[in-house]
Amino acid sequence: GDPGQEYFADGMTEALIGDLAKLGSLSAISRTSVMRYKQTDKSLPEIARELNVDGIIEGTVMRAGDRVRITAQLIDARNDRHLWSDRYDRELRDVLALQSDVARAIARQIDLELTPEEQAALTPTRTVDPRAYDAYLRGLEIRGPSLLIRGWGPAVIEHFERAVELDPNFAESWAALAEVRQELGIVGFNLRYRG
């Protein structure tokens, strides 16, 4: 409910979708497709029919200082029945582990047998500087459609560069930075001259 923290909740949503997408036997719907339902009055069964899914994960993200809490629920969307719900609290520097814990719990609830590779992908071995993670999420927030990259690209690069400066080991920010730089290069944008 805090508009100033909306970027944080949206970024956490995208990260969880990314973790779930790593599970080959699970089909996760993209962030772009699900975010249009963020402020909808539609029922979960209606949304499930439109997305052609059996289950929906909904939840909340709360941040207070350097602590974050995720509450996640798994719902059988065909009949709007709760299957599972749990709450996770962590220090923000452990946010990568927090996201992986939620993804693993969801996989357990739907009886997915994870391959050793999938288990490894959901087992973070590092922490992240909270300021770097914040800069990364702010970059994700303003990232837009590729066709409009000349408008949003330079500002996004600034956020991702700040993230890698604050935490050079935060691989996701390096990857995001490279992706935006590549897209800008493809459209012929000269990054040396920002006017």
C-alpha positions as CSV (number, residue, x, y, z in Angstrom):
1,G,0.0,0.0,0.0
2,D,3.0,2.4,0.2
3,P,3.5,3.9,-3.3
4,G,7.1,4.7,-2.3
5,Q,7.8,1.0,-1.9
6,E,5.9,-0.3,-4.9
7,Y,9.1,-0.7,-6.9
8,F,10.4,-3.0,-4.2
9,A,7.3,-5.2,-4.2
10,D,7.3,-5.3,-8.0
11,G,10.9,-6.2,-8.1
12,M,10.5,-9.0,-5.6
13,T,7.6,-10.3,-7.7
14,E,9.8,-10.3,-10.8
15,A,12.6,-12.1,-8.9
16,L,10.2,-14.8,-7.6
17,I,8.8,-15.4,-11.1
18,G,12.4,-15.7,-12.3
19,D,13.2,-18.3,-9.6
20,L,10.0,-20.3,-10.4
21,A,10.8,-20.1,-14.1
22,K,14.0,-22.0,-13.4
23,L,11.9,-25.1,-12.6
24,G,11.5,-26.9,-15.8
25,S,8.4,-28.9,-14.9
26,L,6.6,-25.7,-13.8
27,S,5.2,-23.2,-16.2
28,A,5.5,-19.7,-14.7
29,I,3.6,-16.8,-16.4
30,S,5.8,-13.7,-17.2
31,R,5.8,-10.6,-15.1
32,T,4.4,-8.5,-18.0
33,S,1.4,-10.8,-18.3
34,V,0.6,-11.0,-14.5
35,M,1.2,-7.3,-13.6
36,R,-1.8,-6.2,-15.5
37,Y,-3.9,-7.9,-12.8
38,K,-2.3,-6.0,-10.0
39,Q,-5.2,-3.5,-9.5
40,T,-8.0,-5.6,-11.0
41,D,-11.4,-6.4,-9.6
42,K,-11.4,-9.8,-11.4
43,S,-11.8,-12.9,-9.3
44,L,-9.0,-15.4,-9.2
45,P,-10.9,-18.0,-11.2
46,E,-11.4,-15.3,-14.0
47,I,-7.7,-14.5,-13.9
48,A,-6.8,-18.2,-14.0
49,R,-9.0,-18.8,-17.1
50,E,-7.5,-15.8,-18.9
51,L,-3.9,-16.9,-18.1
52,N,-4.8,-20.6,-18.6
53,V,-3.3,-21.7,-15.2
54,D,-4.4,-24.0,-12.4
55,G,-2.8,-22.2,-9.5
56,I,-2.0,-18.6,-8.6
57,I,0.5,-17.3,-6.1
58,E,-0.4,-14.1,-4.4
59,G,1.2,-12.3,-1.5
60,T,2.6,-9.2,0.1
61,V,6.0,-7.8,0.5
62,M,6.8,-5.5,3.4
63,R,10.0,-3.7,4.0
64,A,11.0,-1.9,7.2
65,G,14.6,-0.6,7.2
66,D,16.9,-3.5,6.5
67,R,14.2,-6.2,7.1
68,V,11.9,-7.7,4.6
69,R,8.8,-9.9,5.0
70,I,7.1,-11.9,2.3
71,T,3.8,-13.5,2.9
72,A,2.9,-15.9,0.1
73,Q,-0.2,-18.0,-0.6
74,L,-0.8,-20.7,-3.2
75,I,-4.4,-20.8,-4.4
76,D,-6.2,-23.4,-6.5
77,A,-7.5,-20.8,-8.9
78,R,-10.2,-23.1,-10.3
79,N,-12.2,-23.0,-7.1
80,D,-10.5,-20.1,-5.2
81,R,-9.3,-22.5,-2.5
82,H,-6.2,-21.8,-0.4
83,L,-3.7,-24.6,-0.6
84,W,-0.8,-23.1,1.4
85,S,0.3,-19.9,3.0
86,D,3.5,-19.0,4.9
87,R,5.5,-15.9,6.0
88,Y,9.2,-15.3,5.6
89,D,11.2,-12.7,7.5
90,R,14.9,-11.9,6.7
91,E,17.5,-9.2,6.7
92,L,17.5,-7.4,3.4
93,R,21.1,-8.6,2.7
94,D,19.6,-12.2,2.7
95,V,16.9,-11.3,0.2
96,L,18.3,-13.8,-2.5
97,A,18.0,-16.6,0.0
98,L,14.5,-15.4,1.0
99,Q,13.3,-15.5,-2.6
100,S,14.8,-19.0,-3.1
101,D,13.1,-20.2,0.1
102,V,9.7,-19.1,-1.1
103,A,10.3,-20.7,-4.5
104,R,11.4,-24.0,-2.9
105,A,8.3,-24.0,-0.6
106,I,6.0,-23.5,-3.5
107,A,7.7,-26.4,-5.4
108,R,7.2,-28.6,-2.3
109,Q,3.5,-27.6,-2.1
110,I,2.8,-28.7,-5.6
111,D,4.8,-31.9,-5.3
112,L,7.5,-30.9,-7.8
113,E,10.6,-33.2,-7.6
114,L,13.5,-30.8,-8.2
115,T,16.4,-32.0,-10.2
116,P,19.9,-31.5,-8.6
117,E,20.4,-28.6,-11.1
118,E,17.1,-27.0,-10.1
119,Q,18.0,-27.4,-6.4
120,A,21.3,-25.8,-7.0
121,A,19.7,-22.9,-8.9
122,L,17.5,-22.2,-5.9
123,T,20.3,-22.3,-3.4
124,P,21.9,-18.9,-3.2
125,T,25.4,-18.9,-1.8
126,R,25.8,-15.2,-1.2
127,T,24.3,-12.1,0.3
128,V,23.7,-8.8,-1.4
129,D,24.4,-5.3,-0.2
130,P,20.9,-3.9,0.6
131,R,21.7,-0.6,-1.1
132,A,22.8,-2.4,-4.3
133,Y,19.6,-4.5,-4.3
134,D,17.6,-1.3,-3.9
135,A,19.4,0.4,-6.8
136,Y,18.8,-2.8,-8.9
137,L,15.1,-2.8,-8.2
138,R,14.8,0.9,-8.9
139,G,16.3,0.2,-12.3
140,L,13.9,-2.7,-12.9
141,E,11.0,-0.3,-12.0
142,I,11.7,2.2,-14.7
143,R,12.7,-0.3,-17.4
144,G,10.2,-0.2,-20.2
145,P,9.4,-1.6,-23.6
146,S,12.4,-2.1,-25.9
147,L,10.9,0.2,-28.5
148,L,11.2,3.1,-26.0
149,I,14.7,2.2,-24.7
150,R,16.2,5.5,-25.8
151,G,14.0,7.2,-23.2
152,W,14.4,4.9,-20.3
153,G,17.8,3.2,-21.0
154,P,20.2,5.8,-19.7
155,A,18.4,6.2,-16.4
156,V,18.2,2.5,-15.9
157,I,21.9,2.2,-16.6
158,E,22.6,4.7,-13.8
159,H,20.7,2.5,-11.3
160,F,22.4,-0.7,-12.5
161,E,25.8,0.9,-12.4
162,R,25.2,2.1,-8.9
163,A,24.2,-1.4,-7.9
164,V,27.5,-2.9,-9.3
165,E,29.5,-0.2,-7.7
166,L,28.0,-0.9,-4.3
167,D,28.2,-4.7,-4.7
168,P,30.5,-5.9,-7.4
169,N,29.6,-9.5,-6.7
170,F,25.8,-9.0,-7.3
171,A,25.7,-10.9,-10.6
172,E,22.0,-10.0,-11.4
173,S,22.9,-6.3,-11.6
174,W,25.8,-7.0,-14.0
175,A,23.6,-9.1,-16.2
176,A,20.9,-6.4,-16.3
177,L,23.4,-3.7,-17.0
178,A,24.9,-5.7,-19.9
179,E,21.4,-6.4,-21.3
180,V,20.4,-2.7,-21.3
181,R,23.8,-1.6,-22.8
182,Q,23.4,-4.2,-25.5
183,E,19.9,-3.1,-26.4
184,L,21.0,0.6,-26.5
185,G,23.9,-0.4,-28.7
186,I,21.5,-2.2,-31.1
187,V,19.4,0.9,-31.6
188,G,22.6,3.0,-32.1
189,F,22.5,5.0,-28.9
190,N,25.9,6.4,-28.0
191,L,26.4,5.9,-24.3
192,R,29.5,8.2,-24.2
193,Y,27.4,11.3,-24.8
194,R,24.5,11.8,-22.5
195,G,22.9,15.1,-23.2
